[in-house]
Amino acid sequence: MQPHQPPIQPSVLLSNLIGRSFFTVHCALVDAKYDSYWLRGGRGSLKSSFVAIEILLGLIEDPTVNAVCVRKVGDTIRTSVLASFIWAIDKLELSHLFKVIHAPAEITYLPTGQQIIMKGLDDPQKLKSIRAKRGYFKYLWFEEGSEFTDLDEMQSVIQSVLRGGEKFVEFVTYNPPAEPFSWINEEARVKNPRRWVHESNYKQVNPAWLGPKFLEDAAQMEREKPEKFAHVYMGVEVGRTDAIVFSGCYRIEAFDTHPDWDGPYLGADFGFSQDPNTLVELWIKDRTLYIKEEVGGVGIMLDDMPKLYEKIPSSRRYKIRGDCSRPETIAHIKSRGFNIEAAEKWQGSVEDGLTVMKSYQIVVHPRCVETIKEMRMYSYKIDKITRDVLPDLVDKYNHYIDACRYALAPFIKQKQGWFV
């Protein structure tokens, strides 16, 4: 058996082992397009299993290369990195070719003696003296990269490990921290031609691979704790919960309206080149605000707005309240047969409207995906120096929410910001 000819069984298809979102990453690795692959994603995205498979195949393909895998804390190695390699060896049907040692955590490719060495960064001096028995260390894997203090800490490991060869590959796998200003989130936004920052989530994975328990847990968190779901399962930088306007104020749940509900209440926000034109439909029942429908789009011409609005059937039958700063748009829509009027504004009307919205229990239908995104992202400003949450709103992720405020205009008292 020649080491450079992967002894993979014909029955093993790589496409059945790695998530489809990683197919392009695999091709980039084959073509050696990048030196560094930052794989960020939520729980169940299969980023760690993908890296384990790629490192194993890399060792089999080239008898001169080895791998080092690092976590911030050594005690977590066996239950994370080592477990991923054991899973990958089994799925590749290559258990007879690899020797696994649990303490210290090491894997040896038996035909050649190549090694995969796993270390914690508890004692950085141990990495400085690390040597391969044969060849050199081509692969360096930082698992849970967000646990590291900063990029300098990673660079010191890179300088200690990646030497003596011509080709090197660095993997960094992590769930992005919630705080956008976390060092690893900011570094991922830095343009680097030799680095690919790849994003993935469990919804790109074959559901059968994850199992019903995983999917049920994810669905429950999505309904009951949408912000936590976005961070844990989708890998979204949701920000600090104390800065998110609607944090803890809403849930996602399918529902049907009933004749005894109040509504529908329709609200419209107007945009064009950068901001979307939006229309929402709301209902109210027993101190609960139900957001049932949304439509929207960027670059919608005035003549095309009736067609957009008609995607919500009630828009032709019930009153729409829209942004009063665009009277010409309101006049045009009214001329096309819609019952639309301007929602009144005043000093502090935005804050008053948000107060009224948050006084309800809010339920958002799952099909209102853009409203859900804004509920998750709409936030107050944070002082860049003190990191204090400021009373000023960030003017982003608020177009569907503004439409909701306009729809509720009759419920908002000027100056007091409470119910009429």
N, C-alpha and C positions, 0 to 999 in steps of 0.2 A: 504494500500500500504506500503510495507516494503522498507525503504530507501536504503537498501543494494541491492535491486533488481531493476536495472535500468528500469524505466518506459518508455522505448523507444518503439515507435510504430513498429509493425512488418514490416511496409512498408518502414521504415528507415534503410538503409544499410550503415554501416560505410564506406564501400569501395566506396560508391557514394558521400562521403563527404570529404574524405581526399585524397590528391594526392598520387599516387601509390609509390612515392619515400619514403613516410612516413610509409608504411605498416610495415617495419622491425622495425622502431622506436616504433610504437604502440606495437608490440610484446615484445620489450625490456622493455617497461613501464609495461606491464602486468606481466612480469616475474621479475620486479624490478632488472634489471641487472645493472643499473647505478644510481648514485645520481644526476648527472648533464648532461643535454642535451644541447649542443651548436648547434643551428640550423642556419647555415649560408647559404645564398642564395640570388638570385637576385629578382627583382620585379616580382610578379605574381607566385612565387614558392609555395605559400599557407602555408608557415611556421607559420604565425601568426594565421591563421584560424585553423590549426592543433592543436596548443597549446590551443587555446580557447576550442575546442571540448574536448580535453583530460582532461583539468581541470574541465569542467562541468561534464563529466562522472565520474571523480575521486570523486567529491563531492557527486554525487548521490550514488556511490558504497559504500562509507564509511561515515557514519553520524558524525564521529568525526573530519573530516578534513575541513580546510578552505584554502583560497588562497590570496596571496598578489601579485599585479602586479605593477611594478615600471617602470617609464620612467624618464629620466633626467630632463625634463621640464614638469611640471604638466599640463600646458595648452594644451598639445598635447594628453592627455589621452583620452578625449571623442571622438576624431576623429580617434583614432587608436585602442587602447586596448578595450575600451568599445564598439566600433563599431564591433570589431571582435566577442565579446561575444554575442552581440545582433544578429548578423548574425548566429552564431552557435546555439543559443537557437531556433531561427526560423527554421533552417534546421533540427534540432533534433525533431521538433514539440512539444516543451516543454514550450511554452510561458505561459501556464496556471500554471506552477510550479515555475516560477521565477519572482521576483519583481526587476525591474531595476530602479535605481535612478541615475539621470544624475549629480546632484550637491549636495553633493560630489559623485563622481563616485563609486557606490556600486551595488552589485547584491546579492539578498538573495534567497536562496532555501527555498521556503515556507513550505514544509513538516517538516523541521527540524530547520530552522533558520540559517543554515550554510551561510557563507558569502564569497564573493569575493570582496576584497577591492583594489582600484586602487589609487596609489599615485604618485606624482612627487617628485623628490629628491631636489626640491627647498629648502625645509626645512627638513633636515635630522632628526631633533629633534622629529618631528611628528612620524617618524617610530620607534624611540626608545620606545615610549610609546604605540605603537599599541598593542591591545589585541583582541583575539577572544571571542565572546560572548559564544561560545560553542566549546569545543574541542581545537584544536591547528592548526597552520598554517603548512600544509604539503607542499603546492606548493608556490614557489616563481618564478615569471616570470619577467625577465629583457627584456623589449621590446626595440629594437634599441640599443643593447648592446654597439655598437661602439661609442655611444654618451657619455658614461661614461668616466671619466678621466683615470682610471686605474683599475686594479684588486682589489687594496686595497679599492677603493670606493665601489665596489660590496661586498667585504668581510664584510665591516662594516654593510651593509644592511642585509647580511646573518646572522650575529651574532645577530642583533636586532630582526629578524623576525622568523628564524627557531629555535625554542626551544620548549620544553615541550612535544615532541612526539618521536616516535621510527623511523618513516619512513619519509624521506624528498625527495622532487624532485625539482631541480632547472632547469628552462628553460632560455636560453639566445638566443634570436632571433636577427639577424642582417644581414645587407648587408655588406660584408667585405670592409673596406676602400681600396682605390686604392693603397695606399702606403704599400708595404709588411712589412715595419718596424713599422707600426702602432702597438700599444701595444696589441690590441685584436687579430691581425693576428699572431703576434709572440707567444702570449699565447696559441692560438689554436694549434700551432705546438708542444707545450710541452706535452709529454706523461703523461697521467694521467689515471690509470686503472679504476677510478670511473667516468670518463667523456667520453661521446660520442660526437665527433664533426662530425656533419652530414651536407652534402652539397646537395643543390637542386636548380633547375631552372625551368622556366616556360615550357620548352620543355618536361618535365616529367609529365605535367598536361594535362588532357583531354581538347583539344582546345575549346570544346563547353562551358566549364566552364568559360573561359576567354573572349570569345566573339570576333567578327571580328575586332572591333576598337582596342582592345589591341594588337591583332596579327598583324594588319596592322602597328601600330605605332612601334612595335618591329622590324618588317621586314624592315621598312624604315630606322630606326636607324642602323640596322645591315649593310645595303647597304652603307649608307652615312657616318656614324660615327662608324666604327667597334670597336674602342677602348672603346668609351663610352658605346656602346651596351654590350660589354663583361663585363664591370663593373656593369652597371645598371641592365641588364636583366639576365646575367649569373653568377654574383657574383664573378668575377675573380679579383684577385689582379693584376691589369694591370700595376702598377707602376706609377711613375711620368711621365706625358706626355712630360716634357722637357728632360727626359732621354731615351725615346723610339725613336729608330733610325728612324722609318717610321711613326711616329705620324703625322696624318693629311695628309699623302702623298698617300693614297690609298683608294679605295672603293671596295666593293664586289658586283659583278653584273654578271649575266649570259649574254653570248654573243656568236655570231657565227662569224667565220672568213670569210673574203671576198677575192676574187682573187686579188684585188688591194692592199692588206696589204703586208707588208714586213715580211718575215719569211717562215717557222718556224725557230727559233733559239733554239738549244737544249744544255743544260748544265747538267753536272753530277758531283756530289760530292761523295767521296768514304768513307765508314765507315765499321764497322763490329760488334764488340762485344757490344759496348755501343752506337755508333753513327750510324745513318742509311745510307745506300746507297740510293742516290736520283737521279732522273732524272726529268727535267722540260722542258716544251715546251712554248716558248714565241713568241709573234708577236708584230709588231710595226705598228702604223698608226697615222699620224698627231700628233706627239709629245705625243702619248699615248702608254704606254707599257702594253700589255695584257698578263697575265699569264693564260694560257689555261689549261695545263695538268700537273699533277705530279704523280710520282710513287715513292715508297720508302719502305724500310724495314730494320730492324735490324737483324744481324746475317745471311745475305745473302751470301752464298758461291759463289766463283768466277764462278763456273760452272752453277750457277743458275741465274747469272746476265742477260744473254740474255733473259731468260723467263720474268724477271722483266721488262727489257727495252721494250720488245715487247708489253707490255700493252699500250704503246704510239705508235700507228701505224707508225708515221712519223720517228721513231727512226731507221728504216732500210733504209730509203730513203735519209735522210738529215744528215749533219755533226753534230757530238756531240763534244763539247769541255769540257774537264774534268780537274780535279785537277792535275797539273803537278808534284806534289810531290809523285805521285803514278805511275811511268812509267811502272812498271810491270803489274799493273791492266789495264792500257790503252793498253798495248801490248796484253794482254790476250783477252780483249774485241774486239780489232781489228782483232785478229786471228779468232774470231767467226763471222766475216763478217760485223762488224759495221764500219762506217766511223767516226772514233774518233781520236782526236788529243789533245795535251796538251794545256791548256790555260796559257799564259805567266803570270808570277808573277814578282813583283819587290818591293822594299821598298815603302810601302804606297799604294800598289795595292788594298788592301781591301778598304781603305778609298776612293780611286779614283773610284773604282767600285760602292760604295754606292752613291757617289756624282752623278755619271752618272744615276743610277737608280732613284734617287730622283729628277732628273731634268725632268723626264717624269711625266705625270699623269699616275698613276698605277691602273689598273683594274684587280682584281683577280676573277677568276670564282669560284662560291660557292663550286664546287666539290674539289677544291684545299685546303682541310681543314688544312693540315699541314703547307702549305705556309702561310695561313691566320693566324694560330697560331703564326708562327715565326714573321710575320709582326707586330703582336700585342705585342710580348714578347722581341724581339731582342732589346738590350738596351746598353747604356753607363754605366760605373761604377759610383757609387755614394760614395763619401767620407763618411765613417761611423761616423766621428766626426763632420765635418762641414756641411754635407749633400749637398755639392757642386757636381754638375754633372761634371765628369771628361771626358777628351777626349779619354779615353781608352774604348775599346769595351769589353763587357762581352762575353766570348767564350761559349755561349749557345744559343739555338734557332736560329741557323744560317746555318743549313745544306741545306735546300731548297733555302735559300737566297744565299748561296755560289754558288749553282748550277746556279742560275739566273745570278750571276756575271760572271761565266765562259761562259755562253751562250752569254753574251754581250761583251766578250773580244775584238772582232774586233772594237767595238765602243769606246774603252777606250784608251786614249793616255797615254803612259808611261810618268811619271814625271808631266804632266800637269793635268791628270785626267779629260779630257774633250773629246769632240767628235773629231774623226778623220775627 
